[in-house]
C-alpha cells in the first residue's frame, strides 16, 4: 500500500549560500501493507522524523519515490483523506483558536457530507476516543495532555484513512496515560482496520502495538524484524538497543 | 461576534471603541455635525473665548474651532486610516506569501524589504514631498511607500512561527489546499498580531501626519487639519495658550483610544489570554477574603 523505494534525502547545512550538505536518509526501501502496524525505531537524529515527513508528503525525497497505492504521496490529491497523522507535541497540534468541535470539523469538511452527518460523526469520534460530548466546546488549552492527544487521534481517524502515521505520538505523555492511549490505538485499529506507522524511540511501546519493527540508524535501515522475532535480532546495533532496555 | 462581546466587557476598550466610532462617524458626516462652515472668516471674533454659538471659541481668523476640529477628522483620521489599510494590506499579502511558502520567494521579498527599510523614513517622506510637491495625498503616498516593508517583515515573522506548527502540518497531510490553510488557520491566528501592530502604527501615523502638517508640508490652508491647527495656535502660544488645548487634546484622546483598543484587542482575540484574564478575576475576591482572615487573626 505504502511503498518507499530507494529514497535519499539531504539538507543544506548553514546559511543561504552554503554548499555544505548533510545526508539524512540513504537508500531507504521498505513497504507497509494494508492494516499492518509498522514500528520505526531509532535514536534521536537517526532520521526517523525526516522519514515521517517524507511519508506524509510534506517534503520531497531527493531521489527515489514514496508511493501510496501507486501514486506519489507528494501529490495532495493522492493522499486526500487517505493518510493522516498524530504528532508528538499535543499542545501545538490543535489550532489554539479552534474548539474541539472545529478541530474535528476540519478533516470532515474535506469529505462531502451534510451538517447533521458531521455532527453525528463528531459525537461518535469523541465517544470512540473516550471523551464525552461536553468536550466539543473546549479550547485546546483547557485540555490535559492525554485529552488533547485523544482529540488529535479522533481527528486523525475522522476521514477513516487507510494509514495513520504516529510520530512520537505517546512520547510526551506520562506513563499511565501512554498505556491508555496505546490501548485506544489498538482498539481503533480493530474498528477501522487501518495501517499504523509508529515512529518512536520507545521499543517497549513499539513491541506492544506493532506487527513489525524497523530499526534505523544514521539514516539507514539497520534491521527489519517481525515482532515475534524481536529477541533474536541479527545486527550488533539492534542487540545493543535491546540490551539497554532489558537491563 | 463572540469576540466583540468579550471586547466590550472591558470598560476601557468599550470606551475607546466608542470614542473611535464617534470620531469616524463625525468625520464622515462632518457637514451634518459641524455647527458652522470651517472656513468662514469672522475677523470681529478673533481669539474669541467659547460662547454658546461657538462652543470651543474662534481662532486667529475668527473661524469656529469646533467645526474645524470636526472637519479635521477627515485628513487626520480617515485618510490616515485609508493609507494604513493600504500598507497593511500590501504587507499582509506579501508577509503571508513569504512566511508561509518560505524558500526563494521569502528570500526575494525580504531582500526588497531590507532595501526599503534601509532608507530613513523621514528623509524618504521629505524626498517624496520634494518630488511630488506639498500636499496631503503625497504624504500619504510616502507613508504607504515607507510602511509596507515594515508591515511585511513583522507579519512574515508572525506567520512563520505558526506555519511550522503541527496543526498546519496536519492540514497539509489531509490534503487541504494552501489557500485554504492560509485563510482558515494562518489568518485567524496571526490576526491579533496584525491588529496590534496596525493599531499602534495608526497612532504614530496620526502623529506623524500632524507633525508634517505642523511643518506646513501636509494639507494646505485654509483646509482644517489637527496638526495645522496646532501650528496656527503656536503663534499665540505664550499669550493665549488655551488655543493649543482643543487640537492637542483631541490628538491625545484619539491616539490613546487607539492604543488602549489595540491592547484590549490582543486579549479579546486570543482565547488563551482571555481565559487567564477571567481566571484572575475569579481569584480576586478569594485572595482578598484570605487577607481579611489574616487581619482578624
Boltz contact constraints between the chains, C-beta under 6 A:
constraints:
  - contact:
      token1: [A, 56]
      token2: [B, 173]
      max_distance: 6.0
  - contact:
      token1: [A, 58]
      token2: [B, 172]
      max_distance: 6.0
  - contact:
      token1: [A, 76]
      token2: [B, 175]
      max_distance: 6.0
  - contact:
      token1: [A, 79]
      token2: [B, 175]
      max_distance: 6.0
  - contact:
      token1: [A, 80]
      token2: [B, 175]
      max_distance: 6.0
  - contact:
      token1: [A, 85]
      token2: [B, 173]
      max_distance: 6.0
  - contact:
      token1: [A, 87]
      token2: [B, 166]
      max_distance: 6.0
  - contact:
      token1: [A, 89]
      token2: [B, 166]
      max_distance: 6.0
  - contact:
      token1: [A, 92]
      token2: [B, 165]
      max_distance: 6.0
  - contact:
      token1: [A, 92]
      token2: [B, 166]
      max_distance: 6.0
  - contact:
      token1: [A, 93]
      token2: [B, 166]
      max_distance: 6.0
  - contact:
      token1: [A, 93]
      token2: [B, 167]
      max_distance: 6.0
  - contact:
      token1: [A, 94]
      token2: [B, 167]
      max_distance: 6.0
  - contact:
      token1: [A, 95]
      token2: [B, 167]
      max_distance: 6.0
  - contact:
      token1: [A, 95]
      token2: [B, 185]
      max_distance: 6.0
  - contact:
      token1: [A, 96]
      token2: [B, 272]
      max_distance: 6.0
  - contact:
      token1: [A, 97]
      token2: [B, 188]
      max_distance: 6.0
  - contact:
      token1: [A, 97]
      token2: [B, 189]
      max_distance: 6.0
  - contact:
      token1: [A, 107]
      token2: [B, 174]
      max_distance: 6.0
  - contact:
      token1: [A, 110]
      token2: [B, 174]
      max_distance: 6.0
  - contact:
      token1: [A, 139]
      token2: [B, 271]
      max_distance: 6.0
  - contact:
      token1: [A, 141]
      token2: [B, 272]
      max_distance: 6.0
